């Protein structure tokens, strides 16, 4: 084989060692890539190995290049942490203190607060994630009876 179809078997990794890596791998993404490499070791073309794994041929070429450049370590996905938050760290701290000023908030109220105070729009799902990061929990709203006296607990204790 020549060019892009060539896989670097000169990594000095035998098929048995590759099988051992596959056997002990816990990360499903890396496992998929190792199986692709195994199929390439067994003589499949990039297209055939990619089809067996269920990825595009282009993805197979990427994985082969990673393997050729860095072996097993290069197959491990490198995530960069995602997109930067629209709110700054200072705004997040301020928002958290604002939310603690009141006992009950709905996600829609928090969404409107952020839009009004900072001019930033988030989805309701993202608001839930922000609240979870703050250590706040959400649940079905508790209905507050307007007729309930403020000292209801004290009245109940005296009744016993």
N, C-alpha and C positions, 0 to 999 in steps of 0.2 A: 504494500500500500504506500501511497505517496501523498504528501500535502496534508490537507485537513482531515482526511480519512485515517491518518496514522495516529495511533495512541501510543504514548511513550511507555513501553513496557520495561524500559531500562531503569525504572524506579527501583528495581531490585526487590519488587514485592511479588511473591509467588501467588498463584491462584488460591493455595491453601491459606496463606496469610490474609488475602482479601476475604475469603470465606469466614475467617476468624473475626475480622473487623465487622462483617455483616452480622455475624452471630451475636456479638456483644454490643452492637449499636442500639441506643435507646431513642435517639432523635429520628423521627420518621422522615424528615426532609433529607437528612444525610443518608439514611438507609436507602431511600429511593435512588439517590445519586450513586451510592456504592453498587447497587444492583445494575445500574446503567453501565458502570465501569466493568463490572463482572461480565456483562453481555458483550462488551467490546473486547475483553480479554478472550472470550470464547469465540471470537471471530465475526460477530455481528457487525454490520455497518452501523454508522451513526443513526441512520434512518430506521433501521430494524430495531436497534436497542431503544431508541426513543419511542417507537410505537409500542413496544412491549411494556415500557414504563408508563406510557400515557402522557407524554410531553411532546412538544413540537421538536422538529429536527434542529431548529435554531437553538433551542434550549439545550439539546444534547451536545451541540458544538460548544456552547458555553461551558457546560460541565466538563467536557473533554479538555478544554483549554485550562480550566481551573486545575484539573488533575495533573495535566502535563507540567504546569508551572509550580504547583506546590503540594501535590499529592493529597493525602487524606485531609490535612488541615485546611487546604484551600477549598474543600467541598463543604465545609461548615459555613452556613449562611452568616453574613455579617450585617446585622441590623443597626441602623444609625440612630434609632430612638424616635423616629417619626418627626412630624412637623412641629415647629415651634408654636407654643401657645399664643393666642391672640392677646390674652391678658398678660401683662408683665408680672413679675414676682411680687412687686409692691402692690399692684392692683389686686392680686390674689389674696394677699394678707389683709388688705382693706376690705375686700368682699367678704372674707371669712368673718371679720369682726362685725360687719354690717349684718350678716346672717345670724350671728349669735345674739344680736340685740332683740330679736323676737323669737318666740318659741316655735311657731308653726309657719312654714313657708311651703307653697306649692312650687313645683318645678317651673310652671308658667310664670309665677310671680318672680322667681329668681331670674328667669329669662328676660322679663320686662325690666327688672332692676338693672341688669347688666347692660341692656340696650340703652336705657335712659341715662345711667350714670357714666358709662364708658363709650357708648356709641358702637358697641360690638354686638354682632348677631351670632348666636349659637343655636344649634338644634336642641330639642328637648333631651335627646339621647346624650349629647355632650354635657348638658347641665347636670344630668344624673351622674355622669362620670366625675365631674368637678366636685359635686357634693360628696361622692364616695371618697374621693381623694382627701377631702376635708375631714373625713371620719364621721360625716353626718349620714343618717339613715332616712330612707323615705318609705312610706307605707300609705295605705288607704287613709284619706283624711278622716280624722276623728271629729265627729259632729259635736259642736259645743252648743248646749241648750242655753238659749238666752234667758230662760226662766230660772235657771239654777242659781241659787244664792252663792255669793263669793265664799262664804264660810260653810259650805255644804259638808266638808269632812268633819268639822268641829261639831256640827249639829248631829251627825251620825254617831260620833263618839259619845256624846252626851246621852243619846237615846239608848245606849247599851246599858 
